Amino acid sequence: MLGRIWLLALCGLLLVACCPPGSVQPTVKLGLSAPFEGRYRDLGHEALYAVRLAVRQRNEAGGVGGGRHLVELVALNDLNEAAEAIEQARKMAVDPDVLAVLGGWSPATAEAAAPVYRQQGLAFVAPPLEVVHATTPAGEVADPAFVEAYRALSGGVDPGPVAAWAYAEAQRMLDAVDAAMLEEGEPSREAVRSRLAQDAPDG
């Protein structure tokens, strides 16, 4: 019995030595507001797998800001309803670690939520209607490496156009966060918004 107590104490000391106080890597957050229940739940989960994949890959590569910060995904259910989208936008806005948000899966939810994000200086990107309503399987047009990684994460489900768009936009947001942090040293919503505006696909 004494030997077991000694062994447990030794293991505890080793854990403390390996993980000293203050050694936890800080995080920044990427937001996703999407429908995870109800009629449009498949759309929401498709986006969720894609953004989760982008965040996981970025963390595996060392994170953002020269490897100083990891990225955490905050996913909130907006049911694809305007009132709920506003509520989730408010929740995203009050968390200072959230630097950018993907959302607005219908014109109504995008138009309802956008002013909340704008008032708080928080970058918000909504998909174009042609992405949401596209029928071409993403597996036919997306990078094969993305398709394979998405399938592994989703339990074998193929990505659709929403997944391909959400993955690409999440990567663009993470690049903006990374660049802004390297320039300013600390995460800043304003810097991330500026970066995303500069790198917008439509110029």
Backbone as a printed PyTorch tensor [residue, N CA C, xyz], in Angstrom:
tensor([[[  0.8390,  -1.2160,   0.0000],
         [  0.0000,   0.0000,   0.0000],
         [  0.8640,   1.2510,   0.0000]],

        [[  1.9130,   1.2290,   0.8160],
         [  2.8200,   2.3750,   0.8830],
         [  3.5210,   2.5880,  -0.4480]],

        [[  3.8640,   1.4790,  -1.0850],
         [  4.5180,   1.5690,  -2.3880],
         [  3.6190,   2.2010,  -3.4280]],

        [[  2.3270,   1.8610,  -3.3790],
         [  1.3810,   2.4270,  -4.3450],
         [  1.2270,   3.9270,  -4.1250]],

        [[  1.1530,   4.3440,  -2.8670],
         [  1.0280,   5.7780,  -2.5550],
         [  2.2540,   6.5310,  -3.0550]],

        [[  3.4310,   5.9290,  -2.8470],
         [  4.6730,   6.5660,  -3.3060],
         [  4.6850,   6.7070,  -4.8220]],

        [[  4.1980,   5.6570,  -5.5210],
         [  4.1680,   5.6790,  -6.9810],
         [  3.2170,   6.7540,  -7.5020]],

        [[  2.0420,   6.8700,  -6.8580],
         [  1.0930,   7.8970,  -7.2650],
         [  1.6500,   9.3010,  -7.0500]],

        [[  2.3400,   9.4730,  -5.9240],
         [  2.9480,  10.7780,  -5.6410],
         [  4.0060,  11.1230,  -6.6750]],

        [[  4.7950,  10.1230,  -7.0770],
         [  5.8400,  10.3480,  -8.0760],
         [  5.2270,  10.7310,  -9.4240]],

        [[  4.1450,  10.0290,  -9.7970],
         [  3.4640,  10.3550, -11.0520],
         [  2.9280,  11.7820, -11.0230]],

        [[  2.3920,  12.1990,  -9.8710],
         [  1.8850,  13.5580,  -9.7370],
         [  2.9830,  14.5920,  -9.9020]],

        [[  4.1500,  14.3160,  -9.3160],
         [  5.2750,  15.2380,  -9.4560],
         [  5.7340,  15.3350, -10.8990]],

        [[  5.7340,  14.2100, -11.6090],
         [  6.1450,  14.2140, -13.0130],
         [  5.1720,  15.0260, -13.8660]],

        [[  3.8720,  14.9060, -13.5770],
         [  2.8850,  15.6740, -14.3140],
         [  3.0660,  17.1690, -14.0960]],

        [[  3.3260,  17.5540, -12.8630],
         [  3.5610,  18.9690, -12.5510],
         [  4.7960,  19.4710, -13.2640]],

        [[  5.8380,  18.6340, -13.3010],
         [  7.0840,  19.0380, -13.9520],
         [  6.8950,  19.2020, -15.4510]],

        [[  6.0520,  18.3210, -16.0500],
         [  5.8370,  18.3790, -17.4860],
         [  4.8950,  19.5170, -17.8790]],

        [[  4.0120,  19.9070, -16.9860],
         [  3.0080,  20.9300, -17.2800],
         [  3.0590,  22.0290, -16.2390]],

        [[  4.0970,  22.8570, -16.2600],
         [  4.2140,  23.9070, -15.2560],
         [  3.1040,  24.9310, -15.3930]],

        [[  2.8010,  25.6460, -14.2840],
         [  1.7580,  26.6780, -14.3270],
         [  2.0470,  27.7060, -15.4130]],

        [[  1.0190,  28.1150, -16.1250],
         [  1.1870,  29.1230, -17.1610],
         [  1.6480,  28.5810, -18.4920]],

        [[  1.7770,  27.2430, -18.6200],
         [  2.2880,  26.6750, -19.8510],
         [  1.1860,  26.3690, -20.8690]],

        [[ -0.0810,  26.5530, -20.4870],
         [ -1.1830,  26.2690, -21.3910],
         [ -1.1700,  27.2840, -22.5300]],

        [[ -1.2420,  26.7840, -23.7780],
         [ -1.1950,  27.6680, -24.9330],
         [ -2.5070,  28.4410, -25.0510]],

        [[ -2.4470,  29.7600, -25.2080],
         [ -3.6780,  30.5460, -25.3270],
         [ -4.4080,  30.2490, -26.6330]],

        [[ -5.6840,  30.5880, -26.6760],
         [ -6.4830,  30.3200, -27.8640],
         [ -7.1770,  31.5790, -28.3640]],

        [[ -7.4600,  31.5720, -29.6670],
         [ -8.3930,  32.5090, -30.2730],
         [ -9.5330,  31.6640, -30.8240]],

        [[-10.6630,  32.3070, -31.1480],
         [-11.8420,  31.5380, -31.5300],
         [-12.3840,  31.9480, -32.9020]],

        [[-12.8200,  30.9230, -33.6160],
         [-13.5100,  31.1040, -34.8860],
         [-14.9590,  30.6820, -34.6730]],

        [[-15.9080,  31.5130, -35.0840],
         [-17.3100,  31.2230, -34.8430],
         [-18.0160,  30.6330, -36.0540]],

        [[-18.9830,  29.7700, -35.7780],
         [-19.8620,  29.2270, -36.8090],
         [-21.2900,  29.2770, -36.2830]],

        [[-22.1340,  30.0450, -36.9400],
         [-23.5560,  30.1000, -36.6090],
         [-24.2990,  29.4050, -37.7390]],

        [[-24.9760,  28.2930, -37.4060],
         [-25.6000,  27.4690, -38.4450],
         [-26.7310,  26.6500, -37.8340]],

        [[-27.6050,  26.0890, -38.6730],
         [-28.7010,  25.2680, -38.1440],
         [-28.2480,  23.8380, -37.8520]],

        [[-28.2970,  23.4350, -36.6050],
         [-27.9050,  22.0820, -36.2230],
         [-29.1020,  21.2250, -35.8240]],

        [[-30.2840,  21.8140, -35.8570],
         [-31.5190,  21.0920, -35.5870],
         [-32.5670,  21.5480, -36.6000]],

        [[-33.6020,  20.7340, -36.7760],
         [-34.7040,  21.1250, -37.6370],
         [-34.4750,  20.8250, -39.1000]],

        [[-35.2270,  21.5200, -39.9120],
         [-35.2810,  21.2480, -41.3470],
         [-33.9280,  21.3650, -42.0460]],

        [[-33.1010,  22.2990, -41.5980],
         [-31.8390,  22.5760, -42.2940],
         [-30.6170,  22.0150, -41.5710]],

        [[-30.8390,  21.0350, -40.7160],
         [-29.7360,  20.5120, -39.9020],
         [-28.6120,  19.8970, -40.7390]],

        [[-28.9630,  19.2620, -41.8710],
         [-27.9220,  18.6570, -42.7100],
         [-26.9560,  19.7080, -43.2330]],

        [[-27.5030,  20.8590, -43.6130],
         [-26.6720,  21.9730, -44.0720],
         [-25.7190,  22.4100, -42.9530]],

        [[-26.2660,  22.5600, -41.7580],
         [-25.4470,  23.0100, -40.6330],
         [-24.3390,  22.0380, -40.2930]],

        [[-24.6470,  20.7550, -40.2980],
         [-23.6310,  19.7660, -39.9560],
         [-22.5730,  19.6550, -41.0520]],

        [[-22.9790,  19.8600, -42.2830],
         [-22.0060,  19.8670, -43.3760],
         [-20.9910,  20.9960, -43.1740]],

        [[-21.4960,  22.1680, -42.8390],
         [-20.5990,  23.2950, -42.5610],
         [-19.7440,  23.0250, -41.3300]],

        [[-20.3460,  22.4200, -40.3180],
         [-19.6320,  22.1570, -39.0700],
         [-18.4380,  21.2410, -39.2850]],

        [[-18.6230,  20.1490, -40.0150],
         [-17.5080,  19.2350, -40.2780],
         [-16.3920,  19.9530, -41.0320]],

        [[-16.7700,  20.7910, -41.9970],
         [-15.7710,  21.4750, -42.8130],
         [-14.9520,  22.4650, -41.9920]],

        [[-15.6300,  23.2730, -41.1710],
         [-14.9160,  24.2710, -40.3670],
         [-14.0930,  23.5830, -39.2780]],

        [[-14.6520,  22.5370, -38.7000],
         [-13.9130,  21.7740, -37.6960],
         [-12.6300,  21.1950, -38.2900]],

        [[-12.7210,  20.7240, -39.5340],
         [-11.5360,  20.1860, -40.2060],
         [-10.4810,  21.2710, -40.4070]],

        [[-10.9120,  22.4500, -40.8490],
         [ -9.9670,  23.5480, -41.0640],
         [ -9.2650,  23.9340, -39.7600]],

        [[-10.0260,  24.0110, -38.6740],
         [ -9.4550,  24.3660, -37.3700],
         [ -8.4990,  23.2860, -36.8920]],

        [[ -8.8920,  22.0350, -37.0350],
         [ -8.0240,  20.9300, -36.6040],
         [ -6.7020,  20.9370, -37.3620]],

        [[ -6.7710,  21.1270, -38.6600],
         [ -5.5480,  21.1420, -39.4630],
         [ -4.6480,  22.3050, -39.0910]],

        [[ -5.2550,  23.4540, -38.8120],
         [ -4.4390,  24.6260, -38.4320],
         [ -3.7490,  24.3850, -37.0920]],

        [[ -4.4450,  23.7940, -36.1600],
         [ -3.8330,  23.5030, -34.8570],
         [ -2.7350,  22.4500, -34.9750]],

        [[ -2.9520,  21.4680, -35.8180],
         [ -1.9280,  20.4380, -36.0230],
         [ -0.6740,  21.0300, -36.6520]],

        [[ -0.8560,  22.1180, -37.4060],
         [  0.2800,  22.7940, -38.0320],
         [  0.9350,  23.8100, -37.0970]],

        [[  0.4290,  23.9420, -35.8670],
         [  1.0470,  24.8320, -34.8880],
         [  0.1890,  25.9840, -34.4400]],

        [[ -0.9700,  26.1840, -35.0700],
         [ -1.8460,  27.2640, -34.6550],
         [ -1.6470,  28.5240, -35.4740]],

        [[ -1.8700,  29.6820, -34.8500],
         [ -1.7720,  30.9670, -35.5370],
         [ -0.8590,  31.9080, -34.7400]],

        [[ -0.5000,  33.0070, -35.3910],
         [  0.3580,  33.9850, -34.7290],
         [  1.7440,  33.4570, -34.4550]],

        [[  2.3060,  32.7470, -35.4410],
         [  3.6380,  32.1880, -35.2340],
         [  3.6500,  31.0440, -34.2430]],

        [[  2.5060,  30.3750, -34.1010],
         [  2.4300,  29.2400, -33.1840],
         [  2.1650,  29.6220, -31.7390]],

        [[  1.8490,  30.9070, -31.4850],
         [  1.6130,  31.3470, -30.1070],
         [  0.2170,  30.9980, -29.6170]],

        [[ -0.7470,  30.9020, -30.5450],
         [ -2.1360,  30.6340, -30.1710],
         [ -2.6880,  29.4300, -30.9420]],

        [[ -3.4870,  28.6380, -30.2640],
         [ -4.2880,  27.6220, -30.9270],
         [ -5.6470,  28.2270, -31.2630]],

        [[ -6.4160,  27.5100, -32.0600],
         [ -7.7250,  28.0060, -32.4830],
         [ -8.8110,  27.0950, -31.9190]],

        [[ -9.8580,  27.7030, -31.3980],
         [-11.0060,  26.9810, -30.8710],
         [-12.2320,  27.3360, -31.7120]],

        [[-13.0510,  26.3420, -32.0200],
         [-14.2760,  26.5810, -32.7770],
         [-15.4490,  26.7700, -31.8280]],

        [[-16.2040,  27.8490, -32.0310],
         [-17.4400,  28.0840, -31.2890],
         [-18.5880,  27.9260, -32.2800]],

        [[-19.3770,  26.8570, -32.1390],
         [-20.4810,  26.5790, -33.0570],
         [-21.8100,  26.7290, -32.3250]],

        [[-22.6540,  27.6460, -32.7970],
         [-23.9430,  27.9120, -32.1660],
         [-25.0840,  27.6530, -33.1550]],

        [[-26.1730,  27.1160, -32.6520],
         [-27.3140,  26.7220, -33.4740],
         [-28.2600,  27.9060, -33.7050]],

        [[-28.3820,  28.3200, -34.9710],
         [-29.2960,  29.4330, -35.2580],
         [-30.6040,  28.9760, -35.9220]],

        [[-30.7560,  27.6680, -36.1270],
         [-31.9810,  27.0860, -36.6970],
         [-32.3240,  27.6440, -38.0790]],

        [[-31.4280,  28.4270, -38.6500],
         [-31.6760,  29.1260, -39.9220],
         [-32.8940,  30.0470, -39.8070]],

        [[-33.0340,  30.6490, -38.6150],
         [-34.1230,  31.5920, -38.3540],
         [-33.5410,  32.9390, -37.9540]],

        [[-34.1390,  34.0060, -38.4300],
         [-33.5940,  35.3530, -38.2290],
         [-33.4360,  35.7130, -36.7570]],

        [[-34.4770,  35.4830, -35.9600],
         [-34.4150,  35.8580, -34.5410],
         [-33.3150,  35.0840, -33.8210]],

        [[-33.1910,  33.8200, -34.1450],
         [-32.1670,  32.9970, -33.4990],
         [-30.7760,  33.4010, -33.9750]],

        [[-30.6580,  33.7920, -35.2320],
         [-29.3700,  34.2480, -35.7570],
         [-28.9000,  35.5090, -35.0320]],

        [[-29.8400,  36.4000, -34.7270],
         [-29.4990,  37.6140, -33.9670],
         [-29.0160,  37.2430, -32.5710]],

        [[-29.7220,  36.3320, -31.9300],
         [-29.3500,  35.9100, -30.5780],
         [-27.9570,  35.2920, -30.5560]],

        [[-27.6580,  34.4440, -31.5310],
         [-26.3380,  33.8070, -31.5620],
         [-25.2470,  34.8220, -31.9200]],

        [[-25.5980,  35.7950, -32.7450],
         [-24.6340,  36.8510, -33.0680],
         [-24.2610,  37.6400, -31.8160]],

        [[-25.2360,  37.8960, -30.9670],
         [-24.9560,  38.6100, -29.7160],
         [-24.0400,  37.8010, -28.8120]],

        [[-24.2710,  36.4980, -28.7710],
         [-23.4140,  35.6320, -27.9520],
         [-21.9900,  35.6140, -28.4900]],

        [[-21.8480,  35.5560, -29.8000],
         [-20.5060,  35.5910, -30.3980],
         [-19.8280,  36.9290, -30.0810]],

        [[-20.5880,  38.0000, -30.1920],
         [-20.0160,  39.3400, -30.0670],
         [-19.4820,  39.6260, -28.6710]],

        [[-20.1140,  39.0580, -27.6340],
         [-19.6750,  39.3760, -26.2720],
         [-18.4510,  38.5660, -25.8480]],

        [[-18.0470,  37.5920, -26.6420],
         [-16.8350,  36.8260, -26.3380],
         [-15.6660,  37.4730, -27.0650]],

        [[-14.7680,  38.1480, -26.3600],
         [-13.6950,  38.8940, -27.0250],
         [-12.7030,  38.0190, -27.7780]],

        [[-12.6960,  36.7200, -27.4870],
         [-11.7650,  35.8230, -28.1740],
         [-12.2630,  35.4030, -29.5480]],

        [[-13.5510,  35.6180, -29.8410],
         [-14.0880,  35.3010, -31.1660],
         [-13.6650,  36.4200, -32.1200]],

        [[-12.9260,  36.0560, -33.1680],
         [-12.3710,  37.0600, -34.0700],
         [-13.0650,  37.1230, -35.4240]],

        [[-13.8060,  36.0830, -35.7960],
         [-14.4960,  36.0620, -37.0830],
         [-15.5670,  34.9820, -37.0390]],

        [[-16.6300,  35.1680, -37.8190],
         [-17.7670,  34.2410, -37.7820],
         [-18.2450,  33.9220, -39.1910]],

        [[-18.5280,  32.6460, -39.4210],
         [-19.2210,  32.1890, -40.6230],
         [-20.6860,  31.9870, -40.2600]],

        [[-21.5980,  32.4220, -41.1170],
         [-23.0070,  32.2310, -40.8180],
         [-23.8820,  32.7900, -41.9150]],

        [[-25.1880,  32.9330, -41.6060],
         [-26.1020,  33.5100, -42.5800],
         [-26.3990,  32.5870, -43.7390]],

        [[-27.0360,  31.4490, -43.4560],
         [-27.2700,  30.4350, -44.4890],
         [-28.5500,  30.6700, -45.2740]],

        [[-29.1670,  31.8010, -45.0610],
         [-30.2920,  32.2630, -45.8810],
         [-30.2180,  33.7860, -45.8810]],

        [[-30.8090,  34.4470, -46.8790],
         [-30.7920,  35.9080, -46.8820],
         [-31.3670,  36.4990, -45.6030]],

        [[-32.4100,  35.8750, -45.0520],
         [-33.0400,  36.4190, -43.8460],
         [-32.1000,  36.3790, -42.6470]],

        [[-31.4060,  35.2630, -42.4590],
         [-30.5160,  35.1690, -41.2990],
         [-29.2790,  36.0410, -41.4840]],

        [[-28.7640,  36.1120, -42.7090],
         [-27.5930,  36.9590, -42.9620],
         [-27.9170,  38.4270, -42.7190]],

        [[-29.0580,  38.8830, -43.2380],
         [-29.4410,  40.2900, -43.0840],
         [-29.7690,  40.6320, -41.6320]],

        [[-30.3100,  39.6680, -40.8960],
         [-30.6530,  39.9260, -39.4960],
         [-29.4140,  40.0080, -38.6160]],

        [[-28.4530,  39.1140, -38.8430],
         [-27.2860,  39.0260, -37.9670],
         [-26.1960,  40.0390, -38.2990]],

        [[-26.0790,  40.4010, -39.5690],
         [-24.9680,  41.2550, -40.0060],
         [-24.8230,  42.5440, -39.2030]],

        [[-25.9130,  43.2850, -38.8990],
         [-25.7410,  44.5260, -38.1370],
         [-25.1520,  44.3100, -36.7430]],

        [[-25.4800,  43.1960, -36.1120],
         [-24.9300,  42.9090, -34.7780],
         [-23.4180,  42.7390, -34.8680]],

        [[-22.9840,  41.9620, -35.8340],
         [-21.5430,  41.7590, -36.0000],
         [-20.8530,  43.0710, -36.3680]],

        [[-21.4810,  43.8300, -37.2520],
         [-20.8790,  45.0920, -37.6880],
         [-20.7170,  46.0580, -36.5170]],

        [[-21.7210,  46.1440, -35.6550],
         [-21.6600,  47.0440, -34.5030],
         [-20.5220,  46.6760, -33.5510]],

        [[-20.1940,  45.3970, -33.4940],
         [-19.1450,  44.9320, -32.5870],
         [-17.7830,  44.8000, -33.2670]],

        [[-17.7010,  45.2090, -34.5300],
         [-16.4310,  45.1430, -35.2450],
         [-15.9690,  43.7290, -35.5300]],

        [[-16.9120,  42.8120, -35.6240],
         [-16.5740,  41.4000, -35.7760],
         [-16.7830,  40.9650, -37.2230]],

        [[-15.7490,  40.3890, -37.8200],
         [-15.8410,  39.9230, -39.2020],
         [-16.9060,  38.8450, -39.3260]],

        [[-17.7620,  38.9890, -40.3490],
         [-18.8610,  38.0530, -40.5700],
         [-18.9590,  37.7700, -42.0610]],

        [[-18.9240,  36.4950, -42.4090],
         [-18.9820,  36.1030, -43.8200],
         [-20.1210,  35.1190, -44.0170]],

        [[-21.0100,  35.4270, -44.9500],
         [-22.1400,  34.5630, -45.2810],
         [-21.9420,  33.9880, -46.6790]],

        [[-22.4390,  32.7840, -46.9250],
         [-22.2590,  32.1560, -48.2400],
         [-23.1680,  32.7790, -49.2930]],

        [[-22.7430,  32.7900, -50.5490],
         [-23.6450,  33.2240, -51.6170],
         [-24.7460,  32.1780, -51.8190]],

        [[-25.8840,  32.6080, -52.3200],
         [-27.0270,  31.7150, -52.4950],
         [-26.7040,  30.5360, -53.4030]],

        [[-25.8510,  30.7600, -54.4070],
         [-25.5430,  29.6690, -55.3300],
         [-24.8040,  28.5240, -54.6460]],

        [[-24.1050,  28.8270, -53.5500],
         [-23.4320,  27.7650, -52.7910],
         [-24.4520,  26.9490, -52.0140]],

        [[-25.3560,  27.6340, -51.3310],
         [-26.3480,  26.9510, -50.4980],
         [-27.2680,  26.0740, -51.3380]],

        [[-27.5840,  26.5370, -52.5530],
         [-28.5430,  25.8180, -53.3950],
         [-27.8750,  24.9600, -54.4660]],

        [[-26.5540,  24.8630, -54.4540],
         [-25.8520,  24.0640, -55.4610],
         [-26.1540,  22.5850, -55.2750]],

        [[-26.1240,  21.8520, -56.3650],
         [-26.4130,  20.4130, -56.3160],
         [-25.2270,  19.5590, -56.7450]],

        [[-24.2000,  20.1720, -57.3250],
         [-23.0350,  19.4060, -57.7540],
         [-22.2780,  18.8970, -56.5360]],

        [[-22.0250,  17.5900, -56.4450],
         [-21.2650,  17.0670, -55.3000],
         [-19.8830,  17.7000, -55.2280]],

        [[-19.4940,  18.1590, -54.0410],
         [-18.1830,  18.7950, -53.8880],
         [-17.0680,  17.8300, -54.2320]],

        [[-17.3080,  16.5190, -54.0400],
         [-16.2830,  15.5240, -54.3540],
         [-15.8620,  15.5400, -55.8040]],

        [[-16.7170,  16.1060, -56.6710],
         [-16.3870,  16.1650, -58.0920],
         [-15.5420,  17.3810, -58.4470]],

        [[-15.5140,  18.3680, -57.5600],
         [-14.7870,  19.5980, -57.8860],
         [-13.7540,  19.9870, -56.8260]],

        [[-13.8700,  19.4550, -55.6210],
         [-12.9810,  19.8530, -54.5270],
         [-11.6770,  19.0640, -54.5820]],

        [[-10.6910,  19.5690, -53.8580],
         [ -9.4020,  18.9060, -53.7500],
         [ -9.5780,  17.5130, -53.1390]],

        [[ -9.0220,  16.4710, -53.7690],
         [ -9.1890,  15.1100, -53.2380],
         [ -8.7180,  14.9500, -51.7920]],

        [[ -7.6760,  15.6790, -51.4090],
         [ -7.1800,  15.5900, -50.0350],
         [ -8.2270,  16.1090, -49.0470]],

        [[ -8.9240,  17.1910, -49.4300],
         [-10.0000,  17.7140, -48.5850],
         [-11.1370,  16.7050, -48.4760]],

        [[-11.5170,  16.1150, -49.5980],
         [-12.6140,  15.1460, -49.6030],
         [-12.2870,  13.9660, -48.6950]],

        [[-11.0770,  13.4710, -48.7820],
         [-10.6700,  12.3330, -47.9510],
         [-10.6710,  12.6940, -46.4690]],

        [[-10.1300,  13.8640, -46.1360],
         [-10.0820,  14.2970, -44.7330],
         [-11.4850,  14.5530, -44.1910]],

        [[-12.3450,  15.1230, -45.0260],
         [-13.7290,  15.3940, -44.6130],
         [-14.4590,  14.0810, -44.3380]],

        [[-14.3060,  13.1270, -45.2150],
         [-14.9530,  11.8320, -45.0160],
         [-14.4970,  11.1770, -43.7190]],

        [[-13.2110,  11.2900, -43.4150],
         [-12.6810,  10.6950, -42.1810],
         [-13.3040,  11.3330, -40.9540]],

        [[-13.5500,  12.6320, -41.0210],
         [-14.1090,  13.3540, -39.8780],
         [-15.6220,  13.1560, -39.7590]],

        [[-16.2950,  13.0230, -40.8980],
         [-17.7610,  12.9540, -40.9100],
         [-18.2900,  11.5310, -40.8150]],

        [[-17.4110,  10.5650, -40.6760],
         [-17.8600,   9.1790, -40.6080],
         [-18.2310,   8.6120, -41.9590]],

        [[-17.5960,   9.1100, -43.0140],
         [-17.8180,   8.5750, -44.3530],
         [-18.7750,   9.3630, -45.2050]],

        [[-19.3750,  10.4150, -44.6490],
         [-20.2970,  11.2520, -45.4250],
         [-19.5010,  12.1170, -46.4000]],

        [[-19.9540,  12.1870, -47.6430],
         [-19.2750,  13.0050, -48.6440],
         [-19.5650,  14.4890, -48.4260]],

        [[-18.5940,  15.3460, -48.7030],
         [-18.8390,  16.7920, -48.5930],
         [-19.6580,  17.2850, -49.7740]],

        [[-20.4730,  18.2930, -49.5260],
         [-21.2180,  18.9540, -50.5860],
         [-20.6370,  20.3360, -50.8360]],

        [[-21.2660,  21.1220, -51.6950],
         [-20.7690,  22.4710, -51.9940],
         [-20.6730,  23.3650, -50.7680]],

        [[-21.5960,  23.2240, -49.8170],
         [-21.5320,  24.0140, -48.5820],
         [-20.2530,  23.7010, -47.8170]],

        [[-19.9040,  22.4280, -47.7500],
         [-18.6840,  22.0200, -47.0410],
         [-17.4440,  22.6000, -47.7110]],

        [[-17.3940,  22.5120, -49.0320],
         [-16.2330,  23.0370, -49.7530],
         [-16.0820,  24.5400, -49.5350]],

        [[-17.2080,  25.2680, -49.5790],
         [-17.1570,  26.7170, -49.3680],
         [-16.7560,  27.0380, -47.9320]],

        [[-17.3840,  26.3650, -46.9650],
         [-17.1010,  26.6470, -45.5570],
         [-15.6530,  26.3500, -45.2130]],

        [[-15.1210,  25.2810, -45.7570],
         [-13.7110,  24.9330, -45.5110],
         [-12.7840,  26.0130, -46.0700]],

        [[-13.0400,  26.4340, -47.3030],
         [-12.2010,  27.4580, -47.9260],
         [-12.2890,  28.7850, -47.1760]],

        [[-13.5080,  29.1650, -46.7570],
         [-13.6710,  30.4230, -46.0300],
         [-13.0520,  30.3570, -44.6340]],

        [[-13.1630,  29.2060, -43.9940],
         [-12.5220,  29.0580, -42.6820],
         [-11.0100,  29.1810, -42.8110]],

        [[-10.4520,  28.5970, -43.8590],
         [ -9.0110,  28.7250, -44.0880],
         [ -8.6310,  30.1830, -44.3440]],

        [[ -9.4630,  30.8850, -45.1050],
         [ -9.1900,  32.3000, -45.3870],
         [ -9.2490,  33.1250, -44.1070]],

        [[-10.2240,  32.8160, -43.2390],
         [-10.3220,  33.5120, -41.9560],
         [ -9.1110,  33.2270, -41.0760]],

        [[ -8.6920,  31.9800, -41.0490],
         [ -7.5350,  31.6140, -40.2340],
         [ -6.2670,  32.2730, -40.7580]],

        [[ -6.1470,  32.3830, -42.0750],
         [ -5.0040,  33.1010, -42.6510],
         [ -5.0220,  34.5670, -42.2350]],

        [[ -6.2160,  35.1590, -42.2180],
         [ -6.3450,  36.5640, -41.8190],
         [ -5.9830,  36.7480, -40.3470]],

        [[ -6.4290,  35.8380, -39.5020],
         [ -6.0810,  35.8880, -38.0760],
         [ -4.5750,  35.7620, -37.9030]],

        [[ -3.9860,  34.8260, -38.6090],
         [ -2.5470,  34.5840, -38.5120],
         [ -1.7590,  35.8290, -38.9330]],

        [[ -2.1280,  36.3860, -40.0820],
         [ -1.4150,  37.5630, -40.5900],
         [ -1.5930,  38.7630, -39.6650]],

        [[ -2.8150,  38.9610, -39.1690],
         [ -3.0700,  40.0880, -38.2820],
         [ -2.2690,  39.9670, -36.9900]],

        [[ -2.1820,  38.7570, -36.4550],
         [ -1.4350,  38.5570, -35.2110],
         [  0.0640,  38.7250, -35.4260]],

        [[  0.5640,  38.2860, -36.5690],
         [  1.9910,  38.4490, -36.8460],
         [  2.3490,  39.9240, -36.9990]],

        [[  1.4110,  40.7130, -37.5350],
         [  1.6590,  42.1470, -37.7120],
         [  1.5260,  42.9150, -36.4040]],

        [[  0.5060,  42.5730, -35.5940],
         [  0.1890,  43.3680, -34.4120],
         [  0.6410,  42.7460, -33.0980]],

        [[  0.9540,  41.4530, -33.1200],
         [  1.4130,  40.7950, -31.9070],
         [  0.3130,  40.1750, -31.0820]],

        [[ -0.8710,  40.7860, -31.0890],
         [ -2.0070,  40.2800, -30.3230],
         [ -3.2310,  40.1930, -31.2290]],

        [[ -4.1570,  39.2710, -30.9340],
         [ -5.3530,  39.1670, -31.7700],
         [ -6.2170,  40.4160, -31.7000]],

        [[ -6.7250,  40.8470, -32.8450],
         [ -7.5430,  42.0580, -32.9120],
         [ -8.6550,  41.8620, -33.9380]],

        [[ -9.8960,  42.1150, -33.5420],
         [-11.0140,  42.0030, -34.4750],
         [-10.8580,  42.9580, -35.6470]],

        [[-10.4520,  44.1800, -35.3430],
         [-10.3060,  45.1860, -36.3890],
         [ -9.2810,  44.7590, -37.4310]],

        [[ -8.1470,  44.2110, -36.9690],
         [ -7.1060,  43.7830, -37.8930],
         [ -7.5670,  42.6050, -38.7470]],

        [[ -8.3200,  41.6970, -38.1420],
         [ -8.8190,  40.5410, -38.8880],
         [ -9.8270,  40.9940, -39.9450]],

        [[-10.7200,  41.9080, -39.5770],
         [-11.6880,  42.4450, -40.5440],
         [-10.9740,  43.1220, -41.7110]],

        [[ -9.9540,  43.8880, -41.4030],
         [ -9.2100,  44.5910, -42.4390],
         [ -8.5360,  43.6050, -43.3870]],

        [[ -7.9430,  42.5800, -42.8230],
         [ -7.2790,  41.5470, -43.6290],
         [ -8.2650,  40.8380, -44.5480]],

        [[ -9.4130,  40.4630, -44.0040],
         [-10.4140,  39.7640, -44.8040],
         [-10.9420,  40.6520, -45.9240]],

        [[-11.0910,  41.9400, -45.6450],
         [-11.5590,  42.8710, -46.6850],
         [-10.5390,  42.9740, -47.8070]],

        [[ -9.2590,  43.0010, -47.4460],
         [ -8.1930,  43.0820, -48.4520],
         [ -8.1460,  41.8340, -49.3200]],

        [[ -8.4020,  40.6860, -48.6980],
         [ -8.2610,  39.3970, -49.3910],
         [ -9.5880,  38.8510, -49.8760]],

        [[-10.6330,  39.6830, -49.9430],
         [-11.9450,  39.2130, -50.3800],
         [-11.8580,  38.6420, -51.7940]],

        [[-12.5070,  37.5030, -52.0490],
         [-12.4320,  36.8580, -53.3660],
         [-12.8770,  37.7430, -54.5180]],

        [[-13.8500,  38.6380, -54.2650],
         [-14.3570,  39.4890, -55.3470],
         [-13.5150,  40.7540, -55.5310]],

        [[-12.3910,  40.8480, -54.7230],
         [-11.5000,  41.9820, -54.8480],
         [-12.0100,  43.1980, -54.1360]]])
